[in-house]
C-alpha cells in the first residue's frame, strides 16, 4: 500500500511539473491566453492548496501581460485613426472582457495568505463606442457597394458579409436585416434546371419528378438556388441540363445450373459385427450398437433470372450571361434484377443448408423496362445531389 501511495505521489508530481513547464513556455512565447487557460483548469478545484500557489502566480503574470498587450494595441489602433480599425478595437475590448469573465469565478486568490492582485475593469464604454463606430463604418461600406453600378455577384456577397458582421456585433442595427436579404438575393446565382431525354426511350414521368424535386436533396449552398420551373420574375444566371443520353437494357435471361449432391447421413442404429459376422459386446456383455450410415443423393436445379438496365448521361452548366458551357459532369447508373429459385429431385437431406431456401422460391415476372429505369434513378439522384452540393459556380 505504501508503494502504491508513493507511486501515485510521484506521478502527480511529474504531471504537475509538466503542466508548470507548459504554462511557463506559453508565457515566454507570448501565448498568454493559452497559459491562462491551462492555469485556470488547474485552479478550478482546491485553489487554496499550497501546491497550487505556483499556478496562481503564473496566472497573474500571464493575465497582466495579456491585458497590457491588448491595451497597447487598442491605443495604437486608435491613434492610427483608420476607420478599418474600429472592428479590431471592438474585438480587442471583447477579448479583454471575456478574459476577465473567465477569471472572475476564481477570485479572490491567495498565496501564503496574501491576496494576489487580479485587476477587474469596466470595459463597457470602450465596447459600446467601438461597436458603434465599427457598425457605422461597415454599414457605410456595404451601402456604398449596394448602390454602385456594374457590381459582380462577389461584390454583393462582400456587402452581405459586411452586414453579417454588423448583425453579429450589433443585432438589429438600423435596417441591416432588410439590407442583408437584399444583398443575399443580388449575390445569389439562380439556376434553372431542365431534363433532356436523348435516349429515344420514354423516361418515366415520376423519375423526372423525383430528379427535379430539389426539396429532397438537402442542398446546403448559401449562394446558389435551383429552380425546376421558370419564374418570370428572376433573371437566371445558369442553366443546368440533365442530359440522359443512352439507356441500355439487357434481354430477359434465365440461366439453369444442375448440381448433384451426395452425403452420408445417419439412418438409425445397427449392431457392431466382427469380421466373422458375430456380434461384438462390451466388457459387461452388452451388444454394441453403432450409427448406420447411409449415402443419399439429390439433383439440384437452380434457375437464375437476370436483367439489367444502364442509364448514362451528363450534367451541363451553361452560363446564360456568357452563353458558354461552364462545366460538365458524367452521370451513370446501373440497376440489376436478379432472382434465383430452384427445385430438386431426390433426397433433400443431401443438400447444404445454404441451398435449401431457394427451394421455397418460384419464378417471378420480370420487371418492365420502365420500372427498372425508374429504379436506376435513385443512384442518379445521389450523383446529382453530390454535384449540386459540391460544385461552385463562381
Helices and strands as residue ranges (DSSP letters): H 2-28, H 32-43, G 50-52, H 53-80, G 83-85, H 86-104, E 110-111, E 114-115, H 124-147, H 153-169, H 176-187, E 189-197, H 205-211, G 214-216, E 224-227, E 238-249, E 253-271, E 289-319, E 324-346, G 348-350, H 353-356, G 357-360, H 369-390
